[in-house]
C-alpha cells in the first residue's frame, strides 16, 4: 500500500517542495484534517472516490473486476474484454474537495460521462488506488483514473497557498503548495451547472428521482 514515504520519495524525485506532517491524533478519514491541523477546511483537501459504470465510448479507463483492478473493459458478464461495450465499463474516478464537502453524485456522473455513479466501496478503493480508503492522496493515482477538482478550490486559492492532504496513513499529512499539487495531479475543474436542454413537446418531463433514504449512498444514473 502507498504511504507518506512513497509520496515523499516521488516528490523528491520531482524536486517539489513539500512537508510530511506528523499529526497529533490519528485520523480515520481525511475529513478530520482541519481538526487535526487546526486549519480551515478549504486548506485541507479530501479525494473522494466514486465507482462509475458506462464510460464514454472509446474512452480508456482503469477497469475493475470485483476487488481486482486491471486495464481494459468489463463486459456485461463480468469478464474483462475488448469489445468496448458502453454498459459494461466500470471504473473509478476521484474528486478533490475541501474537507467536509460532498458534491452531488449527478455532477460527478456528468463530468465523467458515466451512466451511473456512486461512492466506491472501501475494498475497491484499496485495490485500485493502493491507498487506505478514506485517506487517499490525489498523487500517484492510476493514470487512467479520471481526477476532478471542486471549482471552488480551482479558482478560490492562491497557487502559493499551502494545502494539506492525506497520505494513506492515519497519522501523517502532506503539505504542498496548491499550484504544485494541481499541476502534478492534472485534476480537471468540474462544471456544477447542468447542461441546458429543451424538453420535447411530445414527451412530458420525467419525474425527479426520489431522494435516497437516510444512510443510503447517493447514486446518480443517466436518463439513457
C-alpha positions as CSV (number, residue, x, y, z in Angstrom):
1,X,0.0,0.0,0.0
2,X,1.2,3.6,-0.7
3,X,2.1,5.8,2.2
4,X,3.8,9.0,3.2
5,X,7.2,7.6,2.4
6,X,6.2,6.7,-1.2
7,X,4.8,10.2,-1.7
8,X,7.9,11.8,-0.2
9,X,10.2,9.9,-2.4
10,X,8.2,10.7,-5.5
11,X,8.1,14.5,-4.7
12,X,11.9,14.5,-4.0
13,X,12.4,12.9,-7.4
14,X,10.2,15.6,-9.0
15,X,12.1,18.3,-7.0
16,X,8.8,19.6,-5.5
17,X,8.9,21.5,-2.1
18,X,6.7,19.8,0.4
19,X,6.5,18.6,4.0
20,X,5.2,15.4,5.7
21,X,3.4,16.5,8.9
22,X,3.1,14.1,11.9
23,X,-0.4,14.6,13.2
24,X,-1.1,14.9,17.0
25,X,-4.0,12.4,16.7
26,X,-4.7,9.6,14.3
27,X,-7.4,10.1,11.6
28,X,-10.0,7.6,10.3
29,X,-10.7,9.8,7.2
30,X,-9.2,12.9,5.6
31,X,-12.3,14.9,6.6
32,X,-10.7,15.1,10.1
33,X,-7.7,17.0,8.8
34,X,-9.0,20.5,9.8
35,X,-9.4,19.4,13.4
36,X,-6.0,17.6,13.5
37,X,-4.2,20.6,12.0
38,X,-6.2,23.5,13.3
39,X,-6.8,24.8,9.8
40,X,-9.8,25.9,7.8
41,X,-11.5,23.3,5.6
42,X,-10.5,24.9,2.4
43,X,-6.8,24.3,3.2
44,X,-7.5,20.6,3.8
45,X,-8.3,18.5,0.8
46,X,-10.1,15.2,0.5
47,X,-10.0,12.9,-2.5
48,X,-13.4,11.2,-2.7
49,X,-13.5,8.1,-4.9
50,X,-16.6,7.1,-7.0
51,X,-17.4,3.8,-8.7
52,X,-18.6,4.6,-12.3
53,X,-20.3,2.4,-14.9
54,X,-20.9,3.2,-18.6
55,X,-18.0,5.4,-19.6
56,X,-17.9,7.3,-22.9
57,X,-17.4,5.1,-25.9
58,X,-13.8,4.7,-26.9
59,X,-12.5,6.0,-23.6
60,X,-9.5,4.4,-21.9
61,X,-10.4,3.6,-18.3
62,X,-9.0,1.7,-15.4
63,X,-11.5,-1.1,-15.1
64,X,-12.0,-3.3,-12.2
65,X,-13.5,-6.8,-11.6
66,X,-14.7,-7.3,-8.0
67,X,-11.8,-6.4,-5.8
68,X,-9.2,-6.8,-8.6
69,X,-8.2,-3.9,-10.9
70,X,-6.9,-4.1,-14.4
71,X,-6.7,-2.1,-17.6
72,X,-9.4,-2.9,-20.0
73,X,-13.2,-3.1,-20.3
74,X,-15.6,-5.2,-18.2
75,X,-18.3,-6.9,-20.3
76,X,-21.8,-7.4,-19.0
77,X,-20.9,-11.0,-18.0
78,X,-18.2,-9.5,-15.6
79,X,-15.3,-10.7,-17.7
80,X,-12.6,-8.3,-18.9
81,X,-12.9,-7.9,-22.6
82,X,-12.0,-5.6,-25.5
83,X,-15.4,-5.1,-27.1
84,X,-15.7,-1.5,-25.8
85,X,-19.3,-2.1,-24.7
86,X,-20.7,1.0,-23.1
87,X,-22.9,-0.6,-20.5
88,X,-20.2,-2.9,-19.1
89,X,-17.5,-0.3,-18.4
90,X,-16.7,0.1,-14.8
91,X,-14.0,2.4,-13.5
92,X,-13.1,4.7,-10.6
93,X,-13.0,8.5,-10.6
94,X,-11.6,10.8,-7.9
95,X,-12.9,14.2,-6.9
96,X,-10.8,16.7,-4.8
97,X,-12.9,18.7,-2.5
98,X,-12.4,20.7,0.8
99,X,-12.7,18.6,3.9
100,X,-16.4,18.0,4.8
101,X,-17.7,18.9,1.4
102,X,-19.5,16.4,-0.9
103,X,-20.5,17.2,-4.4
104,X,-23.8,15.8,-5.9
105,X,-23.3,12.4,-7.5
106,X,-25.1,13.7,-10.6
107,X,-22.5,16.4,-11.1
108,X,-19.8,13.7,-11.0
109,X,-21.7,11.5,-13.4
110,X,-22.0,14.3,-15.9
111,X,-18.3,15.2,-15.6
112,X,-17.0,11.7,-16.3
113,X,-19.7,10.8,-18.8
114,X,-20.8,7.7,-16.9
115,X,-24.2,6.0,-16.8
116,X,-24.2,5.5,-13.0
117,X,-22.0,6.8,-10.2
118,X,-21.9,6.0,-6.5
119,X,-19.3,6.2,-3.7
120,X,-16.8,3.4,-4.2
121,X,-16.6,0.5,-1.7
122,X,-13.6,0.7,0.6
123,X,-12.2,-2.6,-0.6
124,X,-12.3,-1.4,-4.2
125,X,-10.6,1.9,-3.3
126,X,-7.9,0.0,-1.6
127,X,-7.4,-2.3,-4.5
128,X,-7.3,0.2,-7.3
129,X,-5.7,3.3,-5.7
130,X,-3.4,1.3,-3.3
131,X,-4.3,3.8,-0.6
132,X,-6.3,3.2,2.5
133,X,-9.9,4.1,1.8
134,X,-10.8,7.5,3.3
135,X,-7.1,8.5,3.3
136,X,-6.5,8.7,-0.5
137,X,-3.9,11.2,-1.7
138,X,-4.5,12.8,-5.2
139,X,-0.9,11.9,-6.2
140,X,0.4,8.6,-7.5
141,X,-3.1,7.5,-8.6
142,X,-3.5,5.3,-11.8
143,X,-3.0,7.4,-14.9
144,X,-6.3,6.1,-16.4
145,X,-8.3,7.1,-13.3
146,X,-10.2,10.4,-14.1
147,X,-9.4,13.1,-11.4
148,X,-11.7,16.1,-10.9
149,X,-11.5,19.1,-8.6
150,X,-14.2,21.2,-7.0
151,X,-14.3,24.5,-8.9
152,X,-14.4,26.4,-5.6
153,X,-10.9,25.1,-5.0
154,X,-9.7,25.5,-8.5
155,X,-10.5,29.2,-8.5
156,X,-10.5,30.1,-4.9
157,X,-7.0,29.5,-3.6
158,X,-3.7,31.2,-4.5
159,X,-1.3,28.8,-6.1
160,X,1.3,29.6,-3.5
161,X,-1.0,28.7,-0.6
162,X,0.0,25.5,1.2
163,X,-2.7,22.9,1.3
164,X,-2.8,19.6,3.1
165,X,-4.0,16.2,2.0
166,X,-4.0,12.6,3.3
167,X,-1.1,10.3,2.6
168,X,-2.8,6.9,3.0
169,X,-1.7,6.9,6.7
170,X,-3.8,7.8,9.7
171,X,-1.0,9.7,11.5
172,X,0.5,11.9,8.7
173,X,-0.5,14.6,6.2
174,X,1.2,16.1,3.1
175,X,1.7,19.8,3.0
176,X,2.3,21.2,-0.5
177,X,1.7,24.4,-2.5
178,X,-1.7,24.3,-4.2
179,X,-0.2,25.1,-7.6
180,X,2.3,22.3,-7.3
181,X,-0.4,19.8,-6.3
182,X,-2.8,20.8,-9.1
183,X,0.0,20.7,-11.7
184,X,1.1,17.2,-10.6
185,X,-2.3,15.5,-10.4
186,X,-3.8,17.1,-13.6
187,X,-7.2,17.4,-12.0
188,X,-9.9,19.0,-14.2
189,X,-12.3,21.6,-12.7
190,X,-15.9,20.3,-12.6
191,X,-18.8,22.1,-14.1
192,X,-21.5,22.1,-11.4
193,X,-24.2,23.6,-13.7
194,X,-26.4,21.1,-15.6
195,X,-26.2,21.3,-19.4
196,X,-29.1,23.3,-20.8
197,X,-31.7,21.2,-22.7
198,X,-35.1,21.9,-24.2
199,X,-37.9,19.4,-23.3
200,X,-39.6,17.6,-26.1
201,X,-43.1,18.9,-26.7
202,X,-44.3,15.3,-27.4
203,X,-42.8,13.8,-24.3
204,X,-43.5,15.1,-20.8
205,X,-40.5,15.6,-18.5
206,X,-39.6,12.6,-16.4
207,X,-40.4,12.9,-12.7
208,X,-37.5,13.7,-10.4
209,X,-35.9,10.6,-8.7
210,X,-36.8,10.1,-5.1
211,X,-34.2,11.2,-2.5
212,X,-32.1,8.4,-1.0
213,X,-33.1,7.3,2.4
214,X,-31.0,8.1,5.4
215,X,-27.7,6.2,5.4
216,X,-28.1,5.1,1.8
217,X,-25.2,6.1,-0.5
218,X,-26.2,8.5,-3.2
219,X,-26.3,7.0,-6.7
220,X,-26.6,9.0,-9.9
221,X,-28.0,7.5,-13.1
222,X,-28.3,8.9,-16.5
223,X,-31.7,9.0,-18.2
224,X,-30.3,6.9,-21.1
